Amino acid sequence: MESELPDIYCPFPQRTNPHVGHTRVHLDSWIRNTGLVHRDSARERFEQADFGAFVGMVYPTADSKDLDLVADWFVWLFLVDDQLDDGHLGRSPERVRDVVAVMRSVIEGTGSGTLPDEDLPAAVVALVDLWERTTPTAAAHWRTRFGWHLTTYLTTATTWEAGNRAAGVVPSEETYIAKRRHTGAIHVCMDLIETVAGIEAPESIHNDSRFIAALEASCNVVCWANDVYSYEKEQVLGEIHNLVHLVRHHRGYGKQQALEHVCAEIATETERFLTAEAELLAAYPQLSWMLAPYLDGMRSWMRGNLDWSRQTPRYNPADVSQYEEPEEYLEATVLGVARD
């Protein structure tokens, strides 16, 4: 008997950005110019995912230029993540060490490594473009935080996750939950709320326990909802880094019971967000002009991620056979590391 996905509690309104059509056209041009997508099979999968719609759901208030920018970040993150999760590189941390070092040099402002430009993998070419468009006018503390979140995503995905797969290590639920916010790059995406909203939250706010609670809870909601919707896909790939899988593994739950457990935890985290949100706004009424759009951005992320996950073919449980041969849609030119 097939398990049914339980309803996921989400009290926030569904919204979308009016500039999605323009962003879809922009994305098609950008992936061509950066070389991120070449093969017909990869392009078909990219178009079916409809990242333009996704970005419009999670940043519904962004203007056209900013929506294009964050959409490009989305595509970069998703395509890099597919390379590190779905293919052979996800089990060979040493194979991607050099390209990650080049990416870090871009983020840290030390250039693009020792490779000549014509030899740079597409992901590095795209990252150079993204970094140059995102950071020049950003506050120093935002740029530092954003860069740290980006490098932490890369290193956690390529060392911790890949290392676990290579060694056959199944992480505990507690360890996974802490790492998941990094491997999902959700902190990177939450940082971009400040960019699209035109605000700069001071470090005092980022260090406030109520802000930390709201951010952590919203990130958990997004990541765990993704685990629910991507569970079937990741089972085909043999992926262990999924909360539903880990609940089944460690607690001995059946599939439906594990899904219901994770969805209940998502509801708990949503309520934790709402409590922290109210406390934060009450503590800083003079900063509501800045906090309200930031918190609204977190709400949009929780709702938009859920709406997109429900409709994208990327997580369609009836079509998970597409993941049985990941090399059919993964392109070696993205990271510049071919299979032996």
Backbone as numpy.savetxt, mean C-alpha at the origin, in Angstrom:
# Nx Ny Nz CAx CAy CAz Cx Cy Cz
-17.88 -26.56 0.66 -18.72 -25.36 0.66 -17.85 -24.12 0.66
-18.12 -23.20 -0.25 -17.35 -21.98 -0.34 -17.65 -21.07 0.84
-16.60 -20.45 1.38 -16.80 -19.49 2.46 -17.24 -18.16 1.86
-18.06 -17.45 2.61 -18.51 -16.14 2.18 -17.79 -15.08 2.99
-17.45 -13.98 2.34 -16.79 -12.90 3.05 -17.80 -12.21 3.96
-17.51 -12.12 5.24 -18.42 -11.40 6.14 -18.44 -9.92 5.79
-19.51 -9.25 6.19 -19.57 -7.80 6.02 -18.50 -7.14 6.88
-17.87 -6.13 6.32 -16.87 -5.36 7.06 -17.49 -4.03 7.48
-17.49 -3.79 8.76 -18.08 -2.58 9.32 -17.31 -1.35 8.85
-18.04 -0.39 8.29 -17.41 0.85 7.84 -18.47 1.96 7.86
-18.44 2.85 8.87 -19.48 3.86 9.02 -19.24 5.15 8.23
-18.29 5.11 7.30 -17.92 6.32 6.57 -18.56 6.33 5.18
-18.90 7.50 4.66 -19.61 7.58 3.37 -18.72 7.24 2.18
-19.32 6.67 1.17 -18.62 6.37 -0.07 -18.48 7.65 -0.89
-17.26 7.90 -1.38 -17.00 9.09 -2.19 -16.03 8.74 -3.31
-15.98 9.59 -4.32 -14.97 9.42 -5.36 -14.58 10.78 -5.89
-13.43 10.83 -6.51 -12.87 12.09 -7.00 -13.36 12.36 -8.43
-13.75 13.59 -8.74 -14.26 13.89 -10.09 -13.19 13.85 -11.18
-11.91 13.77 -10.78 -10.82 13.81 -11.77 -10.31 12.43 -12.17
-11.05 11.38 -11.81 -10.59 10.01 -12.07 -10.35 9.77 -13.56
-11.23 10.25 -14.41 -11.07 10.03 -15.85 -9.75 10.59 -16.37
-9.42 11.79 -15.95 -8.15 12.40 -16.35 -6.97 11.59 -15.82
-7.09 11.11 -14.59 -5.99 10.35 -13.99 -5.77 9.02 -14.69
-6.84 8.37 -15.14 -6.67 7.12 -15.90 -5.83 7.36 -17.15
-6.12 8.44 -17.86 -5.36 8.77 -19.08 -3.91 9.07 -18.71
-3.72 9.83 -17.64 -2.37 10.16 -17.19 -1.57 8.91 -16.85
-2.19 7.98 -16.12 -1.49 6.76 -15.72 -1.02 5.96 -16.92
-1.86 5.86 -17.93 -1.49 5.12 -19.14 -0.23 5.71 -19.76
-0.16 7.03 -19.80 1.02 7.70 -20.35 2.23 7.52 -19.45
2.03 7.62 -18.15 3.16 7.57 -17.21 3.82 6.20 -17.19
3.03 5.13 -17.21 3.65 3.80 -17.18 4.40 3.52 -18.47
3.97 4.12 -19.58 4.71 3.97 -20.83 6.04 4.73 -20.76
5.98 5.96 -20.28 7.18 6.80 -20.23 8.23 6.27 -19.27
7.80 5.66 -18.19 8.75 5.13 -17.21 9.15 3.69 -17.49
8.43 3.02 -18.39 8.75 1.64 -18.73 8.30 0.62 -17.71
7.34 0.98 -16.85 6.90 0.06 -15.81 6.08 -1.11 -16.34
5.37 -0.90 -17.44 4.53 -1.96 -18.00 4.81 -2.08 -19.49
5.12 -3.29 -19.96 5.42 -3.53 -21.37 4.51 -4.59 -21.99
4.59 -5.80 -21.44 3.92 -6.94 -22.06 2.41 -6.78 -22.06
1.76 -7.37 -23.06 0.31 -7.28 -23.17 -0.38 -7.87 -21.94
0.15 -8.98 -21.43 -0.47 -9.62 -20.27 -0.38 -8.72 -19.04
0.75 -8.04 -18.89 0.92 -7.13 -17.75 0.03 -5.90 -17.91
-0.07 -5.40 -19.14 -0.90 -4.22 -19.38 -2.38 -4.54 -19.15
-2.81 -5.71 -19.59 -4.21 -6.09 -19.39 -4.54 -6.17 -17.90
-3.64 -6.77 -17.15 -3.86 -6.88 -15.70 -3.86 -5.51 -15.04
-2.96 -4.64 -15.49 -2.89 -3.29 -14.95 -4.20 -2.54 -15.21
-4.70 -2.63 -16.43 -5.93 -1.91 -16.78 -7.14 -2.45 -16.02
-7.19 -3.76 -15.82 -8.31 -4.36 -15.09 -8.34 -3.91 -13.63
-7.17 -3.71 -13.05 -7.12 -3.31 -11.64 -7.76 -1.95 -11.42
-7.65 -1.05 -12.41 -8.23 0.29 -12.36 -7.74 1.07 -11.15
-6.43 1.33 -11.14 -5.84 2.09 -10.05 -6.32 3.54 -10.03
-6.75 4.04 -11.19 -7.31 5.38 -11.23 -8.55 5.49 -10.37
-9.41 4.47 -10.45 -10.61 4.45 -9.61 -10.23 4.34 -8.14
-9.24 3.50 -7.84 -8.81 3.31 -6.45 -8.34 4.62 -5.84
-7.46 5.31 -6.53 -6.92 6.54 -5.97 -8.01 7.59 -5.82
-9.00 7.58 -6.72 -10.11 8.51 -6.59 -10.97 8.24 -5.38
-11.03 6.98 -4.96 -11.83 6.62 -3.79 -11.13 6.98 -2.48
-9.81 6.88 -2.47 -9.10 7.11 -1.20 -8.60 8.55 -1.05
-8.56 9.30 -2.15 -8.24 10.73 -2.08 -9.33 11.52 -2.82
-10.56 11.49 -2.32 -11.68 12.08 -3.07 -11.63 13.59 -3.20
-10.82 14.27 -2.39 -10.78 15.74 -2.43 -9.56 16.29 -3.14
-8.67 15.43 -3.65 -7.44 15.90 -4.30 -7.75 16.63 -5.60
-6.96 17.66 -5.92 -7.13 18.29 -7.22 -6.50 17.40 -8.29
-6.67 17.77 -9.54 -6.27 16.91 -10.65 -4.77 16.60 -10.63
-3.95 17.61 -10.38 -2.50 17.41 -10.38 -2.07 16.49 -9.25
-2.60 16.72 -8.06 -2.23 15.88 -6.92 -2.76 14.46 -7.08
-3.94 14.32 -7.68 -4.48 12.98 -7.89 -3.59 12.19 -8.85
-3.09 12.84 -9.88 -2.16 12.18 -10.80 -0.90 11.74 -10.05
-0.40 12.60 -9.18 0.83 12.29 -8.44 0.63 11.09 -7.52
-0.41 11.11 -6.72 -0.59 10.00 -5.78 -0.97 8.72 -6.54
-1.61 8.85 -7.69 -1.90 7.67 -8.51 -0.60 7.03 -9.00
0.35 7.86 -9.39 1.65 7.34 -9.82 2.35 6.61 -8.68
2.27 7.18 -7.47 2.84 6.49 -6.31 2.15 5.14 -6.10
0.84 5.10 -6.24 0.10 3.85 -6.09 0.60 2.79 -7.04
0.69 3.17 -8.31 1.11 2.21 -9.33 2.51 1.70 -9.02
3.39 2.61 -8.66 4.77 2.21 -8.32 4.76 1.21 -7.17
4.03 1.53 -6.10 3.99 0.66 -4.94 3.39 -0.70 -5.27
2.30 -0.71 -6.03 1.65 -1.98 -6.37 2.54 -2.85 -7.25
3.18 -2.25 -8.25 4.00 -3.04 -9.16 5.26 -3.56 -8.48
5.87 -2.74 -7.63 7.02 -3.21 -6.87 6.58 -4.31 -5.90
5.44 -4.10 -5.25 4.94 -5.09 -4.29 4.66 -6.42 -4.96
4.08 -6.39 -6.16 3.83 -7.63 -6.88 5.13 -8.38 -7.16
6.17 -7.64 -7.52 7.47 -8.27 -7.77 7.99 -8.96 -6.51
7.81 -8.28 -5.36 8.36 -8.79 -4.11 7.48 -9.84 -3.45
6.19 -9.88 -3.81 5.28 -10.84 -3.19 4.98 -12.05 -4.07
4.69 -11.79 -5.34 4.13 -12.85 -6.19 5.18 -13.71 -6.87
6.33 -13.15 -7.17 7.31 -13.85 -7.99 8.46 -14.46 -7.22
9.47 -14.90 -7.95 10.61 -15.59 -7.35 11.43 -14.69 -6.44
11.39 -13.37 -6.67 12.19 -12.45 -5.86 11.70 -12.40 -4.42
10.43 -12.73 -4.21 9.88 -12.73 -2.86 10.45 -13.80 -1.96
11.25 -14.70 -2.53 11.90 -15.75 -1.75 13.42 -15.67 -1.86
13.91 -14.59 -2.42 15.35 -14.44 -2.63 15.80 -13.04 -2.23
15.87 -12.76 -0.92 16.19 -11.40 -0.48 17.51 -10.88 -1.02
18.47 -11.77 -1.23 19.78 -11.32 -1.72 19.73 -10.86 -3.17
18.71 -11.28 -3.92 18.64 -10.93 -5.34 18.21 -9.49 -5.56
17.53 -8.90 -4.59 17.03 -7.53 -4.77 17.79 -6.53 -3.91
18.82 -6.98 -3.23 19.55 -6.09 -2.32 20.14 -4.89 -3.05
20.71 -5.12 -4.23 21.38 -4.04 -4.96 20.38 -2.99 -5.46
19.26 -3.44 -6.01 18.30 -2.47 -6.55 17.64 -1.69 -5.41
17.44 -2.32 -4.26 16.89 -1.60 -3.11 17.90 -0.55 -2.63
19.17 -0.88 -2.68 20.20 0.10 -2.30 20.17 1.31 -3.23
19.94 1.08 -4.52 19.84 2.19 -5.47 18.61 3.03 -5.15
17.49 2.38 -4.83 16.28 3.12 -4.46 16.52 3.97 -3.21
17.20 3.41 -2.25 17.48 4.16 -1.02 18.36 5.37 -1.30
19.27 5.24 -2.24 20.13 6.38 -2.58 19.32 7.50 -3.20
18.27 7.16 -3.94 17.38 8.18 -4.50 16.65 8.89 -3.36
16.11 8.11 -2.44 15.33 8.67 -1.33 16.21 9.51 -0.41
17.42 9.07 -0.19 18.33 9.76 0.72 19.07 10.91 0.06
18.83 11.11 -1.23 19.41 12.26 -1.92 20.85 12.10 -2.32
21.30 10.86 -2.47 22.69 10.63 -2.85 22.81 10.16 -4.29
21.77 10.41 -5.09 21.81 10.04 -6.51 21.09 8.74 -6.76
21.37 8.13 -7.88 20.72 6.87 -8.24 21.74 5.75 -8.35
22.76 5.83 -7.49 23.74 4.76 -7.45 24.80 4.89 -8.53
25.48 3.79 -8.79 26.59 3.79 -9.73 26.19 3.38 -11.14
24.95 2.98 -11.33 24.52 2.55 -12.66 24.26 3.76 -13.55
24.67 3.68 -14.82 24.29 4.75 -15.76 22.79 4.76 -15.97
22.24 5.93 -16.34 20.79 6.07 -16.44 20.15 5.03 -17.34
20.84 4.69 -18.45 20.22 3.76 -19.40 20.14 2.34 -18.84
20.86 2.06 -17.73 20.82 0.74 -17.13 19.91 0.66 -15.91
19.26 1.76 -15.57 18.42 1.77 -14.38 17.14 0.97 -14.62
16.75 0.14 -13.65 15.46 -0.56 -13.77 14.31 0.44 -13.81
13.20 0.02 -14.39 12.05 0.92 -14.54 11.57 1.46 -13.20
11.62 0.64 -12.15 11.15 1.10 -10.84 12.01 2.23 -10.30
13.29 2.22 -10.62 14.18 3.30 -10.17 13.93 4.56 -10.99
13.78 4.41 -12.30 13.46 5.55 -13.17 12.18 6.23 -12.67
11.18 5.43 -12.37 9.90 5.97 -11.90 10.05 6.61 -10.53
10.85 6.02 -9.66 11.05 6.58 -8.32 11.75 7.93 -8.38
12.72 8.07 -9.26 13.40 9.37 -9.43 12.38 10.43 -9.82
11.52 10.09 -10.76 10.48 11.03 -11.20 9.54 11.38 -10.05
9.09 10.38 -9.31 8.17 10.61 -8.20 8.79 11.47 -7.11
10.02 11.16 -6.78 10.70 11.90 -5.70 10.88 13.37 -6.08
11.24 13.60 -7.33 11.44 14.98 -7.79 10.14 15.77 -7.83
9.03 15.10 -8.05 7.73 15.79 -8.11 7.08 15.95 -6.74
7.51 15.16 -5.77 6.83 15.12 -4.48 7.50 15.96 -3.40
8.82 15.97 -3.37 9.52 16.49 -2.19 10.06 17.92 -2.24
10.25 18.55 -3.41 10.94 19.85 -3.41 10.31 20.91 -2.51
9.00 20.98 -2.44 8.34 22.02 -1.64 7.85 21.50 -0.29
8.14 20.25 0.02 7.66 19.66 1.28 8.52 20.14 2.45
7.90 20.21 3.62 8.63 20.56 4.83 9.67 19.48 5.12
10.78 19.89 5.73 11.88 18.96 5.98 11.43 17.78 6.85
10.62 18.05 7.86 10.20 16.96 8.76 9.27 15.99 8.04
8.44 16.51 7.11 7.58 15.62 6.33 8.42 14.77 5.40
9.39 15.38 4.73 10.24 14.66 3.79 11.02 13.55 4.52
11.52 13.86 5.71 12.25 12.86 6.49 11.35 11.69 6.87
10.16 12.00 7.34 9.22 10.95 7.75 8.79 10.11 6.55
8.46 10.77 5.45 8.03 10.08 4.24 9.14 9.17 3.72
10.36 9.68 3.69 11.49 8.88 3.24 11.73 7.67 4.13
11.58 7.87 5.44 11.77 6.75 6.37 10.71 5.69 6.15
9.47 6.12 5.98 8.39 5.14 5.74 8.63 4.38 4.44
9.12 5.07 3.43 9.35 4.42 2.14 10.49 3.41 2.22
11.59 3.79 2.84 12.72 2.86 2.97 12.38 1.70 3.90
11.59 1.98 4.93 11.19 0.90 5.83 10.30 -0.11 5.12
9.42 0.39 4.25 8.62 -0.52 3.43 9.53 -1.42 2.60
10.48 -0.82 1.91 11.35 -1.60 1.02 12.17 -2.62 1.79
12.76 -2.20 2.91 13.63 -3.12 3.65 12.83 -4.21 4.36
11.65 -3.86 4.87 10.84 -4.87 5.55 10.33 -5.91 4.56
9.91 -5.46 3.39 9.41 -6.39 2.38 10.51 -7.29 1.84
11.71 -6.72 1.68 12.79 -7.49 1.04 13.66 -8.26 2.02
13.58 -7.97 3.31 14.37 -8.72 4.28 13.49 -9.58 5.18
12.54 -8.95 5.85 11.70 -9.70 6.80 10.76 -10.66 6.08
9.95 -10.16 5.15 9.01 -11.04 4.45 9.74 -12.08 3.62
10.67 -11.62 2.79 11.38 -12.57 1.92 12.20 -13.56 2.74
12.78 -13.08 3.84 13.53 -13.97 4.72 12.66 -15.03 5.34
11.45 -14.65 5.75 10.51 -15.63 6.30 10.16 -16.70 5.28
9.90 -16.26 4.04 9.54 -17.22 3.00 10.69 -18.18 2.74
11.90 -17.63 2.65 13.07 -18.45 2.34 13.35 -19.46 3.44
13.13 -19.06 4.70 13.45 -19.92 5.84 12.26 -20.73 6.33
11.09 -20.51 5.74 9.90 -21.23 6.17 9.39 -20.79 7.53
9.62 -19.53 7.89 9.19 -19.00 9.18 7.76 -18.47 9.08
6.92 -18.88 10.00 5.55 -18.36 10.08 5.50 -17.39 11.26
5.34 -16.09 11.02 5.39 -15.12 12.11 4.17 -15.23 13.03
4.34 -14.75 14.26 3.20 -14.69 15.17 2.23 -13.61 14.70
1.00 -13.67 15.18 0.03 -12.64 14.83 0.52 -11.27 15.29
1.05 -11.19 16.50 1.51 -9.91 17.05 2.62 -9.31 16.22
3.60 -10.12 15.86 4.71 -9.63 15.04 4.21 -9.20 13.67
3.35 -10.00 13.08 2.83 -9.69 11.76 2.07 -8.37 11.76
1.21 -8.16 12.74 0.40 -6.94 12.80 1.29 -5.71 12.85
2.37 -5.77 13.63 3.28 -4.63 13.71 4.01 -4.40 12.40
4.41 -5.48 11.73 5.15 -5.36 10.47 4.23 -5.02 9.30
2.97 -5.43 9.39 2.05 -5.29 8.25 1.87 -3.84 7.83
1.88 -2.92 8.78 1.72 -1.51 8.43 2.89 -1.01 7.59
4.02 -1.68 7.69 5.18 -1.30 6.87 5.18 -2.05 5.54
4.92 -3.35 5.57 4.95 -4.11 4.32 3.82 -3.69 3.38
2.75 -3.14 3.93 1.66 -2.65 3.10 1.86 -1.23 2.61
2.95 -0.59 3.03 3.27 0.79 2.64 2.13 1.76 2.97
1.31 1.42 3.94 0.16 2.28 4.23 0.60 3.59 4.88
1.70 3.58 5.62 2.19 4.84 6.18 2.60 5.81 5.08
3.18 5.28 4.01 3.53 6.12 2.85 2.27 6.80 2.31
1.22 6.02 2.17 -0.04 6.55 1.63 -0.70 7.54 2.57
-0.62 7.30 3.87 -1.19 8.24 4.83 -0.39 9.55 4.86
0.91 9.46 4.67 1.73 10.68 4.58 1.25 11.58 3.45
0.81 10.96 2.36 0.39 11.73 1.19 -0.92 12.48 1.41
-1.63 12.18 2.50 -2.81 12.97 2.85 -2.41 14.43 3.03
-1.27 14.68 3.66 -0.81 16.05 3.87 -0.56 16.74 2.53
-0.05 16.02 1.57 0.23 16.58 0.25 -1.06 17.00 -0.44
-2.03 16.12 -0.49 -3.25 16.42 -1.23 -4.14 17.42 -0.49
-4.04 17.46 0.84 -4.86 18.39 1.63 -4.19 19.75 1.79
-2.92 19.84 1.41 -2.21 21.11 1.54 -1.98 21.52 2.98
-1.70 20.55 3.84 -1.48 20.83 5.26 -0.12 20.28 5.68
0.38 20.79 6.79 1.61 20.27 7.39 1.35 20.07 8.88
1.23 18.83 9.28 1.01 18.53 10.69 2.35 18.59 11.42
2.44 19.38 12.49 3.71 19.49 13.22 4.08 18.18 13.90
5.34 18.05 14.24 5.80 16.83 14.90 5.09 16.60 16.22
4.69 17.69 16.89 3.97 17.54 18.16 2.67 16.76 17.98
2.02 16.94 16.85 0.80 16.18 16.56 1.14 14.74 16.22
2.14 14.54 15.39 2.53 13.17 15.03 2.98 12.36 16.24
3.47 13.05 17.27 3.93 12.36 18.47 2.85 12.25 19.55
1.68 12.83 19.31 0.59 12.77 20.27 -0.02 11.36 20.29
-0.24 10.83 21.47 -0.72 9.44 21.58 -2.07 9.24 20.91
-2.92 10.29 20.90 -4.23 10.16 20.28 -4.12 10.13 18.76
-3.20 10.92 18.21 -2.97 10.88 16.77 -2.38 9.53 16.38
-1.42 9.06 17.18 -0.79 7.77 16.91 -1.84 6.66 16.91
-2.77 6.72 17.87 -3.82 5.70 17.95 -4.74 5.75 16.73
-5.12 6.96 16.32 -6.00 7.10 15.15 -5.31 6.59 13.90
-4.04 6.95 13.73 -3.29 6.53 12.55 -3.08 5.02 12.55
-2.67 4.48 13.68 -2.43 3.04 13.76 -3.70 2.26 13.50
-4.81 2.70 14.08 -6.08 1.99 13.88 -6.53 2.04 12.43
-6.44 3.22 11.81 -6.87 3.33 10.41 -5.97 2.51 9.50
-4.68 2.49 9.78 -3.76 1.66 8.99 -4.09 0.18 9.14
-4.39 -0.24 10.36 -4.77 -1.64 10.58 -6.03 -2.00 9.81
-7.02 -1.12 9.84 -8.27 -1.38 9.13 -8.01 -1.60 7.65
-7.20 -0.73 7.06 -6.89 -0.85 5.63 -6.15 -2.15 5.34
-5.12 -2.43 6.13 -4.29 -3.61 5.87 -5.05 -4.91 6.10
-5.84 -4.96 7.15 -6.55 -6.20 7.45 -7.69 -6.43 6.47
-8.35 -5.36 6.03 -9.38 -5.52 5.00 -8.75 -6.05 3.71
-7.55 -5.57 3.40 -6.84 -6.08 2.24 -6.54 -7.57 2.40
-6.17 -7.98 3.61 -5.90 -9.39 3.86 -7.14 -10.25 3.66
-8.29 -9.72 4.05 -9.54 -10.46 3.85 -9.82 -10.65 2.36
-9.70 -9.57 1.60 -10.06 -9.64 0.18 -8.99 -10.33 -0.67
-7.74 -10.29 -0.24 -6.67 -10.91 -1.03 -6.35 -12.33 -0.55
-7.10 -12.83 0.42 -6.79 -14.14 1.00 -6.75 -15.25 -0.04
-7.77 -15.32 -0.90 -7.82 -16.40 -1.89 -6.65 -16.31 -2.85
-6.35 -15.10 -3.31 -5.21 -14.90 -4.20 -3.93 -15.37 -3.54
-3.73 -15.00 -2.28 -2.47 -15.31 -1.61 -2.35 -16.78 -1.25
-3.49 -17.45 -1.09 -3.44 -18.90 -0.88 -2.90 -19.60 -2.12
-3.31 -19.13 -3.29 -2.83 -19.70 -4.55 -1.31 -19.53 -4.65
-0.82 -18.39 -4.20 0.60 -18.08 -4.28 1.41 -18.72 -3.15
0.73 -19.33 -2.18 1.42 -19.91 -1.04 1.92 -18.87 -0.06
1.26 -17.72 -0.03 1.68 -16.61 0.82 1.24 -16.83 2.26
2.19 -16.68 3.19 1.88 -16.84 4.62 1.60 -15.51 5.29
2.01 -14.40 4.66 1.87 -13.08 5.28 0.48 -12.51 5.01
-0.47 -13.06 5.72 -1.87 -12.66 5.60 -2.52 -12.97 6.94
-3.24 -12.01 7.50 -3.77 -12.19 8.86 -4.78 -13.33 8.93
-5.58 -13.51 7.90 -6.54 -14.63 7.89 -5.79 -15.96 7.95
-4.74 -16.06 7.15 -3.93 -17.29 7.15 -3.30 -17.54 8.52
-2.77 -16.48 9.13 -2.09 -16.65 10.42 -3.07 -17.00 11.53
-4.27 -16.43 11.48 -5.29 -16.79 12.47 -5.64 -18.27 12.34
-5.77 -18.75 11.11 -6.04 -20.17 10.90 -4.88 -21.02 11.41
-3.67 -20.59 11.10 -2.48 -21.37 11.45 -2.29 -21.47 12.96
-2.37 -20.33 13.65 -2.04 -20.30 15.07 -3.21 -20.68 15.98
-4.44 -20.44 15.54 -5.60 -20.71 16.40 -6.36 -21.97 16.01
-6.01 -22.52 14.85 -6.70 -23.72 14.40 -8.11 -23.47 13.91
-8.40 -22.25 13.53 -9.74 -21.91 13.05 -9.96 -22.43 11.63
-11.21 -22.68 11.29 -11.57 -22.94 9.92 -11.55 -21.64 9.14
-11.69 -21.75 7.84 -11.60 -20.57 6.97 -12.66 -19.53 7.32
-13.92 -19.94 7.42 -14.99 -18.98 7.69 -14.83 -18.35 9.07
-14.45 -19.14 10.05 -14.26 -18.62 11.40 -13.12 -17.61 11.43
-12.05 -17.89 10.69 -10.92 -16.96 10.64 -11.31 -15.65 9.97
-12.07 -15.74 8.88 -12.54 -14.53 8.20 -13.41 -13.69 9.13
-14.31 -14.35 9.85 -15.20 -13.62 10.76 -14.41 -12.99 11.90
-13.39 -13.69 12.38 -12.55 -13.15 13.45 -11.83 -11.88 13.00
-11.22 -11.92 11.82 -10.49 -10.75 11.32 -11.45 -9.59 11.08
-12.62 -9.87 10.54 -13.59 -8.80 10.30 -14.07 -8.18 11.61
-14.20 -8.99 12.65 -14.57 -8.45 13.97 -13.45 -7.57 14.51
-12.21 -7.95 14.27 -11.08 -7.13 14.71 -11.03 -5.81 13.93
-11.41 -5.85 12.67 -11.48 -4.62 11.88 -12.51 -3.67 12.48
-13.65 -4.20 12.90 -14.68 -3.37 13.53 -14.16 -2.75 14.83
-13.42 -3.53 15.60 -12.84 -3.02 16.85 -11.86 -1.89 16.57
-11.03 -2.05 15.55 -10.07 -1.01 15.20 -10.77 0.24 14.67
-11.86 0.06 13.96 -12.63 1.21 13.47 -13.17 2.02 14.64
-13.68 1.35 15.65 -14.17 2.04 16.85 -13.03 2.71 17.59
-11.87 2.07 17.61 -10.70 2.69 18.25 -10.32 3.97 17.53
-10.39 3.96 16.21 -10.13 5.17 15.44 -11.11 6.27 15.82
-12.39 5.95 15.87 -13.41 6.96 16.16 -13.21 7.58 17.54
-12.82 6.76 18.50 -12.55 7.27 19.85 -11.35 8.21 19.85
-10.27 7.78 19.21 -9.06 8.61 19.15 -9.31 9.89 18.38
-10.08 9.81 17.31 -10.42 10.98 16.52 -11.14 12.02 17.37
-12.15 11.59 18.11 -12.92 12.52 18.95 -12.04 13.14 20.03
-11.19 12.33 20.63 -10.30 12.84 21.68 -9.30 13.84 21.12
-8.79 13.58 19.94 -7.80 14.46 19.33 -8.42 15.81 18.98
-9.59 15.79 18.38 -10.26 17.04 18.01 -10.64 17.85 19.25
-11.02 17.15 20.32 -11.37 17.85 21.56 -10.13 18.46 22.22
-8.99 17.81 22.06 -7.76 18.30 22.69 -7.16 19.49 21.96
-7.41 19.61 20.66 -6.80 20.67 19.86 -7.84 21.40 19.02
-8.81 22.06 19.65 -9.84 22.75 18.85 -9.25 23.84 17.95
-8.13 24.42 18.38 -7.50 25.48 17.59 -6.80 24.93 16.34
-6.64 23.61 16.27 -5.99 22.98 15.11 -6.98 22.19 14.26
-8.26 22.42 14.48 -9.26 21.65 13.73 -9.15 21.88 12.23
-8.68 23.06 11.82 -8.52 23.36 10.39 -7.53 22.39 9.72
-6.58 21.89 10.52 -5.58 20.97 10.00 -5.92 19.51 10.32
-6.42 19.27 11.54 -6.72 17.91 11.95 -7.93 17.32 11.23
-8.95 18.15 11.01 -10.17 17.63 10.37 -9.89 17.03 8.99
-9.17 17.74 8.09 -8.89 17.11 6.79 -7.95 15.92 6.89
-7.04 15.94 7.87 -6.14 14.79 8.03 -6.94 13.55 8.43
-7.79 13.71 9.44 -8.61 12.60 9.90 -9.62 12.17 8.84
-10.13 13.14 8.09 -11.03 12.82 6.98 -10.30 11.98 5.93
-9.02 12.28 5.74 -8.23 11.48 4.81 -8.09 10.03 5.27
-7.94 9.83 6.58 -7.88 8.47 7.11 -9.22 7.76 6.90
-10.32 8.48 7.14 -11.65 7.91 6.90 -11.80 7.50 5.43
-11.36 8.39 4.54 -11.47 8.09 3.11 -10.66 6.86 2.74
-9.53 6.69 3.38 -8.71 5.52 3.09 -9.42 4.24 3.53
-9.99 4.25 4.72 -10.68 3.05 5.21 -11.87 2.70 4.31
-12.63 3.70 3.92 -13.81 3.45 3.08 -13.42 3.14 1.64
-12.54 3.95 1.07 -12.18 3.77 -0.33 -11.48 2.46 -0.61
-10.61 2.04 0.30 -9.93 0.76 0.14 -10.93 -0.39 0.13
-11.93 -0.28 0.99 -12.96 -1.31 1.06 -13.79 -1.35 -0.23
-14.19 -0.18 -0.70 -15.01 -0.12 -1.92 -14.25 -0.67 -3.13
-12.98 -0.29 -3.27 -12.20 -0.76 -4.41 -11.96 -2.27 -4.32
-11.66 -2.75 -3.11 -11.40 -4.18 -2.93 -12.61 -5.02 -3.31
-13.79 -4.48 -3.08 -15.01 -5.21 -3.41 -15.24 -5.33 -4.91
-14.68 -4.41 -5.69 -15.01 -4.38 -7.11 -13.87 -4.75 -8.04
-12.62 -4.67 -7.59 -11.51 -4.91 -8.50 -11.34 -6.40 -8.84
-11.08 -6.73 -10.11 -10.80 -8.12 -10.48 -9.53 -8.67 -9.84
-8.70 -7.76 -9.32 -7.44 -8.18 -8.70 -7.67 -9.19 -7.57
-8.79 -9.05 -6.86 -9.06 -9.93 -5.73 -10.30 -10.80 -5.94
-10.69 -10.99 -7.18 -11.88 -11.78 -7.48 -11.62 -13.26 -7.15
-12.29 -13.80 -6.12 -12.03 -15.19 -5.74 -12.40 -16.20 -6.82
-13.22 -15.79 -7.78 -13.60 -16.70 -8.86 -12.54 -16.78 -9.95
-11.53 -15.91 -9.86 -10.52 -15.85 -10.92 -9.11 -15.87 -10.34
-8.90 -16.58 -9.24 -7.57 -16.61 -8.64 -6.60 -17.47 -9.43
-7.10 -18.21 -10.43 -6.20 -19.03 -11.25 -5.18 -18.19 -11.99
-5.46 -16.88 -12.15 -4.52 -15.99 -12.83 -3.19 -15.91 -12.07
-3.18 -16.27 -10.79 -1.97 -16.16 -9.98 -1.16 -17.45 -9.93
-1.64 -18.48 -10.62 -0.91 -19.75 -10.61 0.40 -19.65 -11.38
0.46 -18.73 -12.35 1.68 -18.51 -13.13 2.03 -17.02 -13.08
2.58 -16.54 -11.95 2.84 -15.10 -11.82 3.81 -14.54 -12.85
4.68 -15.39 -13.39 5.62 -14.89 -14.38 4.92 -14.45 -15.67
3.65 -14.82 -15.80 2.88 -14.39 -16.97 2.59 -12.89 -16.92
2.54 -12.32 -15.73 2.24 -10.89 -15.64 3.35 -10.07 -14.98
4.33 -10.72 -14.36 5.45 -9.99 -13.77 6.52 -9.75 -14.83
7.08 -8.54 -14.83 8.09 -8.19 -15.83 9.44 -7.93 -15.16
10.47 -8.60 -15.64 11.79 -8.49 -15.04 12.35 -7.08 -15.12
11.89 -6.30 -16.10 12.42 -4.94 -16.28 12.03 -4.00 -15.16
11.02 -4.36 -14.36 10.59 -3.46 -13.28 11.71 -3.27 -12.27
12.28 -4.37 -11.79 13.39 -4.29 -10.84 14.73 -4.63 -11.47
14.70 -5.06 -12.72 15.95 -5.35 -13.41 16.63 -6.61 -12.93
15.86 -7.54 -12.35 16.41 -8.79 -11.85 15.66 -9.93 -12.52
16.30 -10.64 -13.41 15.66 -11.72 -14.15 15.79 -13.04 -13.39
14.91 -13.97 -13.70 15.01 -15.32 -13.12 16.25 -16.00 -13.68
16.92 -16.78 -12.85 18.11 -17.51 -13.31 17.75 -18.48 -14.43
